[in-house]
């Protein structure tokens, strides 16, 4: 069977991006490595040749985090780094602020800083054919004369008090602060600084932006309050020289994302995410003509949710990825014809991401699968060809990962004729003994398990210990059509999702290779909620592992970071506390006396998506009713476990718990 251990997994290098050089002869790849203390990952930039078999060459060194490479028009390499600047004092216990750095073309030259923003830089782009650098950086709202005071952080007399007048007050794993995101431009040497959004408050908090190739125009997303208490987002187009601007594609209950200029700068493509009042809404693509402002909606007849990568070189098509029945392939969308062509082969499977164009017909990106960590690949998108892995930078040993391991893609029909997809991953051996099995439920709920590498919840690790894993995609999962997603709108998770999952459990547990007396469930986030719901409704499982799971729907609603989102997804017609019986009809806390299986509970104390109070309440309730339960808290983690030592500890507790309860 596979022999990969948690320690080996953590020590693998993490490839997170790969971009082609303007000349098309090499790639620059971002590679994360474990530091000497084993406490965090540090990213370096590497050069990978596309013309010969030369070994990859490391370009940046040291203890700084070097990420987001981007070539300047002259071929010099820009990147983001937290290297220290002599011009900015570093506050005690704080890392230096992230700035834009440039690695000159001169062989052996040292990187030099292009920016010196006091609060650091979050994103940057060079105009591909002109002398312009654009960044998104934080600005202290208290320093602005005309502030909206959406969130104000007071520093008077040493107080750390925060004052809020609007939601959100928290995001994911941090409190909203008085820092506003601004769009700032320079020349490509970092001179002539100009803030193009001087009056901005929080409207660019989650901004996507793009720069036209000539640097004359920038498009950036801008948020405003929607009538459903969620944020609308539209496009703001800015002339970089005059500063003149206009809104583009504004529509109520709509979010526009990932804008991309065509190569001639005459059109913008973007993702269109509607929020209709009576259903969830299918994402599509927009192409907007900047002269006429005409909007063309693409992919209306394609029952998938596209994620835009960019324009093809011909200017007549878009390259996208999309969840598709447990894979994330690459597709080409014709702008005039609205035709969809799959580029990557179906039998290759896996997840494709971080796509960039090279030459006339080449695509560069990252590819991974259940048994292959992310590595850079090259493919010709104009012909049917097999993607070529151009470098192996993760350090993974194939014999450690996929020796005697099998992955089966299966579909199970539920009562109403809908098919539920699942992956069965198991060790192959000569033994005929049925296997102890872990049923895994993903987060979301609008998400999906796909044939891709997983650093923190890897089924490869449990397979190495002799367990089979079943990764289930119940209704709500993406990549199976919009109706499959719409079916979980409303407070029906405990009905439809539960039925889907338990039908798969019944089918799989009847297989000869599965030991139905040694089954466990693991779920994270929404999967944690489903694990909790299974715990109060079924005694099929010897043990349950719930991570960051909802225990009480009504109390979760009032404490999560974006209550309005959940109000809409659950299709509530009233404030939840005015109708608790409806809100909590599928809430695990109402049936906790029925729970009988031993439970292992994980939670990050800085989790503001699903606050730790949910797991604290679950733990107390289980102990009250005399159940066997363990609570593992990570004080320095948020929604998910990410720090290397914590990940190793997570695997340790998980494997020990499984060994004790299912062998």
C-alpha positions in Angstrom: 0.0 0.0 0.0 1.0 3.7 -0.1 3.6 4.5 2.5 3.3 8.3 2.7 3.4 9.6 6.3 2.2 12.9 7.7 5.8 14.0 8.3 6.7 13.2 4.7 3.6 15.0 3.5 4.4 18.2 5.4 8.0 18.1 4.1 7.0 18.1 0.5 7.5 21.3 -1.4 4.4 23.2 -2.4 4.1 24.5 -6.0 1.5 27.3 -6.1 2.1 29.2 -9.4 3.9 29.0 -12.7 4.2 31.8 -15.2 5.9 31.8 -18.6 8.6 34.3 -19.5 7.8 36.8 -22.3 10.2 35.0 -24.6 8.5 31.7 -23.9 11.7 29.8 -23.2 11.3 29.3 -19.4 8.9 29.4 -16.5 9.1 31.1 -13.1 7.5 28.8 -10.5 6.6 29.6 -6.9 7.7 26.8 -4.6 7.0 26.7 -0.8 9.5 24.9 1.5 9.3 24.1 5.1 11.6 26.3 7.3 14.3 24.8 9.5 12.1 24.9 12.6 9.3 23.2 10.7 6.9 25.9 11.8 5.9 27.6 8.5 6.4 27.5 4.7 8.7 29.9 2.9 8.2 30.5 -0.8 11.0 30.9 -3.3 11.0 31.6 -7.0 12.5 29.0 -9.4 13.4 29.1 -13.1 12.4 26.1 -15.2 13.7 25.8 -18.8 11.2 24.8 -21.6 13.9 24.4 -24.2 16.3 21.8 -22.7 16.7 19.4 -19.8 18.6 21.9 -17.6 17.8 21.4 -14.0 15.5 24.0 -12.3 17.5 27.0 -10.9 16.5 28.8 -7.7 16.2 32.6 -8.3 15.4 33.9 -4.8 16.8 32.9 -1.4 16.6 33.6 2.3 13.8 33.7 4.9 11.5 36.0 3.0 8.3 34.9 1.4 8.6 35.5 -2.4 5.3 35.0 -4.3 3.1 36.3 -7.2 5.7 36.6 -9.9 4.9 38.9 -12.8 7.1 40.0 -15.7 7.6 43.6 -16.6 7.3 44.7 -20.2 11.1 44.6 -20.6 11.4 41.0 -19.2 12.5 42.0 -15.7 10.7 39.9 -13.0 8.6 41.5 -10.3 7.2 39.7 -7.3 5.8 40.3 -3.8 8.1 39.8 -0.8 8.2 40.6 2.9 11.9 41.4 2.7 12.8 44.2 5.1 13.1 47.7 3.9 15.5 50.2 5.4 12.9 53.0 4.9 10.2 51.4 7.1 10.5 50.5 10.7 9.3 47.1 11.7 7.0 46.9 14.7 8.2 44.4 17.3 6.9 40.9 16.6 5.6 41.9 13.2 7.0 40.8 9.9 8.1 43.4 7.4 5.3 44.7 5.2 4.9 43.0 1.8 6.2 45.1 -1.1 6.8 44.8 -4.8 10.3 43.8 -5.6 12.1 43.5 -9.0 14.7 41.0 -10.1 16.6 42.8 -12.9 17.6 41.2 -16.1 21.3 41.4 -15.2 22.7 38.0 -14.3 23.4 37.7 -10.6 21.7 41.0 -9.7 20.0 41.4 -6.3 16.3 42.1 -6.0 15.4 45.8 -5.4 12.2 47.2 -3.9 9.8 49.2 -6.2 7.3 50.2 -3.4 7.5 51.2 0.2 3.9 51.2 1.3 3.6 51.5 5.1 0.9 48.8 5.3 2.2 46.7 2.5 1.0 45.6 -0.9 -1.7 42.9 -1.5 -1.7 42.6 -5.3 0.2 44.1 -8.2 0.3 44.0 -12.0 2.6 45.5 -14.7 1.1 46.7 -17.9 2.3 44.1 -20.4 3.4 46.6 -23.0 3.9 49.9 -21.2 5.6 51.7 -18.4 3.0 51.2 -15.6 2.8 49.4 -12.3 -0.5 49.1 -10.5 -1.0 47.8 -6.9 -3.7 47.3 -4.3 -2.4 48.4 -0.9 -3.9 49.2 2.5 -4.4 52.8 3.7 -5.4 53.8 7.2 -8.9 55.4 7.1 -8.2 57.6 10.0 -5.6 59.5 7.9 -8.2 60.4 5.3 -10.2 63.6 5.6 -13.4 62.1 4.2 -13.8 58.7 5.8 -17.1 56.7 6.0 -16.3 55.2 9.4 -17.6 51.8 8.4 -15.1 50.4 10.8 -12.9 52.6 13.1 -10.1 51.3 15.2 -9.2 53.6 18.1 -5.7 53.7 19.5 -6.3 56.3 22.2 -4.9 55.7 25.7 -3.8 52.2 24.6 -7.3 51.0 24.1 -7.9 48.3 21.5 -11.6 49.0 21.2 -13.3 48.6 17.8 -16.4 50.4 16.8 -18.7 49.2 14.0 -21.9 50.6 12.5 -22.3 47.9 9.7 -21.6 44.3 9.0 -19.3 42.5 8.4 -17.3 43.0 11.6 -15.3 39.8 11.0 -14.0 38.0 8.0 -13.0 34.3 8.1 -10.3 34.5 10.7 -9.8 38.3 11.4 -11.7 41.3 12.6 -12.4 44.0 10.0 -10.1 46.9 10.8 -9.8 50.5 9.8 -7.6 49.7 6.8 -9.0 50.6 3.4 -7.8 49.0 0.2 -6.7 51.5 -2.5 -5.7 51.3 -6.1 -2.3 53.0 -6.6 -0.2 53.4 -9.8 3.4 54.1 -10.4 5.8 54.1 -13.4 7.4 50.7 -13.8 10.4 51.8 -11.6 8.1 52.6 -8.7 8.2 56.4 -9.2 5.4 58.9 -9.7 3.0 57.4 -7.1 -0.7 58.3 -7.6 -3.6 57.0 -5.6 -6.5 56.5 -8.0 -9.1 55.8 -5.3 -8.4 58.5 -2.7 -11.9 58.5 -1.2 -12.2 54.7 -1.1 -13.4 53.2 2.2 -14.2 49.4 2.1 -15.5 49.1 -1.4 -12.3 47.5 -2.7 -11.9 45.1 0.3 -12.0 42.0 -1.9 -11.1 43.6 -5.2 -10.1 41.9 -8.5 -8.4 44.1 -11.0 -6.7 44.1 -14.4 -4.6 46.5 -16.4 -4.8 47.1 -20.2 -1.7 46.2 -22.1 -1.0 49.8 -22.9 -1.5 50.8 -19.3 -4.1 53.5 -20.2 -7.0 51.8 -18.4 -7.6 49.8 -15.2 -10.7 47.9 -14.3 -11.4 47.0 -10.7 -14.3 45.5 -8.9 -16.2 47.8 -6.4 -18.6 46.6 -3.7 -21.8 48.3 -2.4 -24.5 47.2 -0.1 -27.2 45.0 -1.8 -30.9 45.0 -1.0 -30.6 41.5 0.4 -27.9 42.7 2.9 -25.2 40.9 0.9 -22.7 42.9 -1.1 -23.2 43.8 -4.8 -20.1 44.2 -6.9 -19.7 45.9 -10.2 -16.8 47.1 -12.4 -15.1 50.5 -12.1 -13.1 51.5 -15.2 -10.5 54.2 -14.6 -8.4 56.2 -17.0 -4.9 56.0 -15.4 -3.8 59.4 -16.8 -6.8 61.6 -16.2 -8.3 59.7 -13.4 -11.8 59.8 -15.0 -13.9 56.8 -14.3 -17.3 55.1 -14.9 -19.2 52.1 -13.6 -19.7 49.2 -16.0 -22.3 46.4 -15.8 -24.0 47.6 -12.7 -27.0 45.5 -11.7 -28.8 44.8 -8.4 -28.3 41.5 -6.7 -25.2 40.8 -8.9 -21.5 40.2 -8.3 -19.0 40.7 -11.1 -15.6 39.1 -10.5 -12.2 38.4 -12.2 -12.3 41.1 -14.9 -9.8 40.6 -17.8 -9.0 43.0 -20.7 -8.8 41.6 -24.2 -5.3 42.1 -25.7 -6.5 45.1 -27.8 -8.1 46.7 -24.7 -11.5 47.0 -26.4 -13.4 44.5 -24.3 -13.6 43.1 -20.8 -14.5 39.6 -19.9 -15.6 38.8 -16.3 -17.5 36.3 -14.2 -21.2 37.1 -13.6 -22.7 35.8 -10.4 -26.4 36.6 -10.0 -28.2 36.5 -6.6 -31.9 36.0 -7.6 -34.4 36.2 -4.8 -36.1 32.8 -5.5 -33.1 30.6 -6.2 -29.3 30.4 -5.8 -28.4 31.5 -9.4 -26.0 30.1 -12.0 -22.6 31.9 -12.6 -21.9 32.7 -16.2 -19.4 34.8 -18.3 -19.9 38.4 -19.5 -18.0 40.0 -22.4 -18.5 43.8 -22.4 -17.6 46.0 -25.4 -16.1 49.2 -24.0 -17.2 51.4 -26.9 -20.8 50.4 -27.0 -21.2 49.0 -23.4 -23.0 46.1 -24.9 -23.0 43.0 -22.7 -22.9 39.5 -24.1 -23.8 36.7 -21.7 -21.9 33.5 -22.5 -22.4 29.9 -21.2 -26.2 30.3 -20.5 -26.7 26.9 -22.2 -23.7 25.2 -20.5 -24.8 23.6 -17.2 -21.5 24.3 -15.4 -20.1 27.3 -13.4 -17.1 28.7 -15.3 -14.1 30.3 -13.6 -12.4 32.7 -16.0 -8.6 32.3 -16.7 -8.3 34.7 -19.5 -8.5 35.5 -23.2 -7.1 33.1 -25.8 -4.5 34.7 -28.1 -6.9 34.9 -31.0 -9.2 37.3 -29.0 -12.2 35.3 -30.1 -12.4 32.8 -27.2 -12.0 32.6 -23.4 -10.1 29.9 -21.4 -11.9 28.7 -18.3 -11.9 26.0 -15.7 -15.0 24.4 -14.2 -15.9 21.7 -11.7 -17.1 18.8 -13.8 -18.2 15.5 -12.1 -15.2 15.3 -9.7 -12.6 16.9 -12.0 -11.6 20.5 -12.8 -10.7 20.4 -16.5 -9.8 23.3 -18.9 -12.4 24.5 -21.5 -12.4 27.0 -24.4 -15.5 29.1 -24.9 -16.1 30.7 -28.3 -17.3 34.4 -27.9 -19.3 34.6 -31.1 -20.6 31.0 -31.1 -20.9 30.4 -27.3 -19.5 26.9 -28.0 -17.7 25.0 -25.3 -14.7 22.8 -26.1 -12.9 20.7 -23.5 -9.1 21.1 -23.9 -7.8 18.6 -21.3 -8.4 14.9 -21.8 -11.1 13.3 -19.7 -9.2 10.2 -18.9 -6.3 12.2 -17.4 -8.6 13.6 -14.7 -7.2 15.8 -12.0 -7.4 19.5 -11.2 -6.0 22.2 -13.5 -5.4 25.7 -12.2 -3.3 28.9 -12.4 -3.5 29.0 -16.2 -1.3 31.4 -18.3 -0.7 31.6 -22.0 2.5 31.0 -23.8 3.2 31.4 -27.5 0.4 31.0 -30.1 -1.2 27.9 -28.7 0.4 27.0 -25.4 -1.1 26.9 -21.9 0.9 26.8 -18.7 -0.6 25.9 -15.4 -0.6 23.6 -12.4 -2.0 20.0 -12.4 -2.6 17.7 -9.5 -4.6 14.6 -8.7 -5.4 12.5 -5.6 -1.9 10.9 -5.9 0.1 13.7 -7.5 1.0 16.9 -5.8 0.7 20.1 -7.9 3.3 20.4 -10.6 3.6 22.8 -13.6 2.3 21.5 -17.0 2.3 22.6 -20.6 -0.4 21.8 -23.2 -1.3 22.9 -26.7 -4.9 24.2 -26.4 -5.5 24.2 -30.1 -5.1 20.5 -30.6 -5.9 17.3 -28.6 -2.7 16.6 -26.8 -1.6 15.1 -23.5 -0.6 17.7 -20.9 3.2 17.5 -20.3 4.6 17.9 -16.8 7.6 20.1 -17.3 9.2 19.8 -13.9 8.9 17.9 -10.6 9.5 20.4 -7.9 7.5 19.0 -5.0 10.0 16.3 -4.2 7.3 13.7 -4.1 8.3 10.1 -4.6 5.7 8.2 -6.6 6.5 5.0 -4.9 5.6 6.6 -1.5 2.2 7.8 -2.8 0.5 5.6 -5.3 2.0 2.1 -5.0 -0.9 -0.4 -4.6 -3.5 2.3 -4.2 -6.6 2.5 -6.3 -9.2 5.3 -7.0 -12.6 4.3 -8.2 -15.2 6.8 -9.5 -18.7 5.6 -8.7 -22.3 6.8 -9.0 -25.1 5.8 -6.7 -28.7 6.4 -7.6 -30.9 7.8 -4.8 -34.6 7.4 -4.3 -35.7 10.2 -6.7 -33.5 9.0 -9.6 -30.7 11.5 -9.0 -27.1 10.0 -9.2 -24.7 10.9 -6.4 -21.0 10.7 -7.3 -18.3 9.4 -4.9 -14.7 8.4 -5.0 -13.6 5.1 -3.4 -9.9 5.2 -2.5 -8.4 2.1 -1.0 -5.2 0.2 -0.5 -4.7 -2.7 -2.8 -3.2 -5.8 -1.1 -3.3 -9.6 -1.4 -5.5 -9.8 1.8 -9.2 -10.5 1.3 -10.1 -9.0 4.7 -12.7 -6.2 4.3 -11.3 -2.7 5.1 -12.2 -0.2 7.8 -13.6 2.8 6.0 -13.9 6.5 6.4 -16.8 8.4 4.8 -15.7 12.0 4.1 -18.1 14.9 3.6 -16.8 18.2 2.1 -17.4 21.7 3.2 -19.4 24.4 1.4 -22.1 23.2 1.0 -21.6 24.5 -2.6 -18.3 22.8 -3.2 -17.1 19.4 -4.3 -14.5 16.7 -3.7 -12.4 16.5 -6.9 -9.6 14.4 -8.1 -6.9 16.7 -6.7 -4.2 16.8 -4.2 -5.2 17.7 -0.6 -2.5 18.9 1.9 -4.5 18.9 5.1 -7.2 16.3 4.6 -5.3 13.9 2.4 -7.0 10.5 1.9 -3.5 9.2 0.9 -2.4 9.4 4.5 -5.2 7.3 5.8 -4.8 4.8 2.9 -1.2 4.3 4.1 -2.7 3.1 7.4 -4.9 0.6 5.7 -8.2 2.5 5.6 -10.5 2.9 2.6 -11.9 6.4 2.1 -15.2 7.3 0.4 -15.4 11.0 -0.7 -19.1 11.8 -1.2 -20.5 14.6 -3.4 -24.2 15.0 -2.2 -26.6 17.5 -3.6 -25.2 21.0 -3.4 -21.9 19.9 -4.9 -20.6 21.7 -7.9 -19.9 20.2 -11.3 -23.2 18.2 -11.6 -25.5 20.9 -13.0 -27.3 23.8 -11.6 -30.4 21.9 -10.4 -28.1 19.7 -8.3 -27.0 22.9 -6.5 -30.5 24.5 -6.4 -31.8 21.4 -4.7 -30.2 22.4 -1.4 -31.6 25.9 -1.3 -33.7 26.3 1.8 -33.3 24.6 5.1 -33.2 21.1 3.7 -29.6 20.0 4.3 -30.7 17.5 7.0 -33.1 16.0 4.6 -31.7 15.9 1.0 -28.0 15.9 1.8 -28.5 13.4 4.6 -30.5 11.0 2.3 -27.8 11.3 -0.4 -25.0 10.5 2.0 -26.7 7.6 3.7 -27.7 6.1 0.4 -24.1 6.1 -0.7 -23.1 4.6 2.7 -25.6 1.8 2.3 -24.4 1.0 -1.2 -20.7 1.1 -0.4 -20.9 -0.8 2.9 -22.4 -3.7 1.0 -19.3 -4.1 -1.1 -17.1 -7.1 -0.2 -14.0 -4.9 0.3 -15.7 -2.8 3.0 -16.1 -3.8 6.7 -19.5 -2.5 7.6 -18.8 -3.0 11.3 -15.8 -0.7 11.1 -17.0 2.6 9.6 -16.3 6.2 10.5 -17.4 9.6 9.3 -15.3 12.7 8.9 -16.5 16.2 7.9 -15.2 19.7 7.9 -17.3 22.9 8.0 -20.6 22.0 6.2 -19.2 18.5 6.4 -18.8 18.9 10.1 -22.5 20.0 10.3 -23.5 16.8 8.4 -21.3 14.7 10.6 -23.1 16.2 13.6 -26.5 15.5 12.0 -25.5 11.9 11.2 -24.4 11.6 14.9 -27.9 12.4 16.1 -29.7 10.3 13.5 -27.7 7.1 12.9 -25.8 4.5 14.8 -24.1 2.9 11.8 -20.7 4.3 12.6 -18.2 3.3 15.2 -16.9 6.9 15.5 -17.3 10.4 14.1 -14.8 13.2 13.5 -16.4 16.7 13.3 -14.2 19.7 12.4 -15.5 23.2 12.5 -19.1 21.9 12.3 -22.4 23.7 13.0 -24.2 22.3 16.0 -27.0 24.9 16.5 -28.2 26.6 13.2 -29.9 29.5 14.9 -26.9 30.4 17.1 -24.5 29.9 14.1 -26.5 32.3 12.0 -26.1 35.2 14.5 -22.4 34.7 15.1 -20.9 33.7 11.7 -19.1 36.4 9.7 -21.7 36.8 6.9 -25.2 36.1 8.3 -26.9 37.6 5.3 -25.3 34.9 3.0 -26.7 32.1 5.1 -30.1 33.8 5.4 -30.3 33.8 1.6 -28.9 30.2 1.2 -31.3 28.8 3.8 -34.2 30.8 2.1 -35.3 32.2 5.5 -38.4 34.5 5.2 -38.0 35.9 8.7 -35.4 36.7 11.3 -34.4 33.2 12.6 -35.2 33.9 16.2 -38.8 34.8 15.3 -39.3 31.3 14.0 -36.9 28.9 15.8 -38.9 25.8 15.0 -38.3 26.4 11.3 -34.7 27.5 11.5 -33.7 24.6 13.8 -35.7 21.8 12.2 -32.5 20.1 11.0 -30.3 21.4 13.8 -28.2 18.7 15.5 -28.6 20.3 19.0 -32.3 19.5 19.1 -31.6 15.7 18.9 -28.3 15.5 20.8 -29.7 12.9 23.3 -29.8 10.4 20.4 -26.0 10.6 19.8 -24.2 7.4 20.8 -20.9 7.2 18.8 -17.5 8.3 20.2 -16.6 11.7 18.8 -13.4 13.6 18.0 -14.0 17.3 17.6 -11.5 19.8 16.0 -11.8 23.6 16.0 -9.6 26.6 15.4 -10.1 29.3 18.1 -9.8 32.1 15.5 -12.5 30.6 13.3 -15.0 33.3 12.6 -16.8 31.5 9.7 -18.0 28.7 12.1 -17.2 30.1 15.6 -15.7 27.8 18.2 -18.8 28.1 20.3 -20.4 25.6 18.0 -17.9 22.9 19.0 -17.8 23.9 22.6 -21.6 23.5 22.8 -21.3 20.1 21.0 -18.6 18.9 23.4 -20.5 20.0 26.5 -23.7 18.3 25.2 -22.0 15.0 24.5 -20.4 14.9 27.9 -23.7 15.8 29.5 -25.3 12.8 27.9 -22.4 10.5 28.9 -20.9 10.1 25.5 -17.2 9.5 24.8 -15.9 12.8 23.3 -12.6 14.5 22.7 -12.1 18.2 21.9 -8.9 19.4 20.2 -8.5 23.2 20.0 -5.9 25.0 17.9 -5.7 28.6 19.5 -3.7 30.0 16.5 -5.8 28.6 13.7 -8.9 29.8 11.9 -11.3 28.0 9.6 -9.0 25.1 8.7 -5.7 23.8 10.1 -2.7 25.2 8.1 0.4 25.5 10.2 2.8 22.6 9.7 3.1 21.5 13.3 -0.7 21.8 13.8 -1.3 19.7 10.6 1.0 17.0 11.9 -0.8 17.1 15.3 -4.1 16.9 13.5 -3.1 13.8 11.6 -1.7 12.3 14.9 -4.9 12.8 16.8 -7.0 11.6 13.8 -5.1 8.4 13.2 -4.9 7.5 16.9 -8.7 8.0 17.3 -9.4 5.9 14.2 -7.1 3.1 15.3 -8.7 2.9 18.7 -12.3 2.8 17.3 -12.1 1.0 13.9 -8.8 -0.7 14.1 
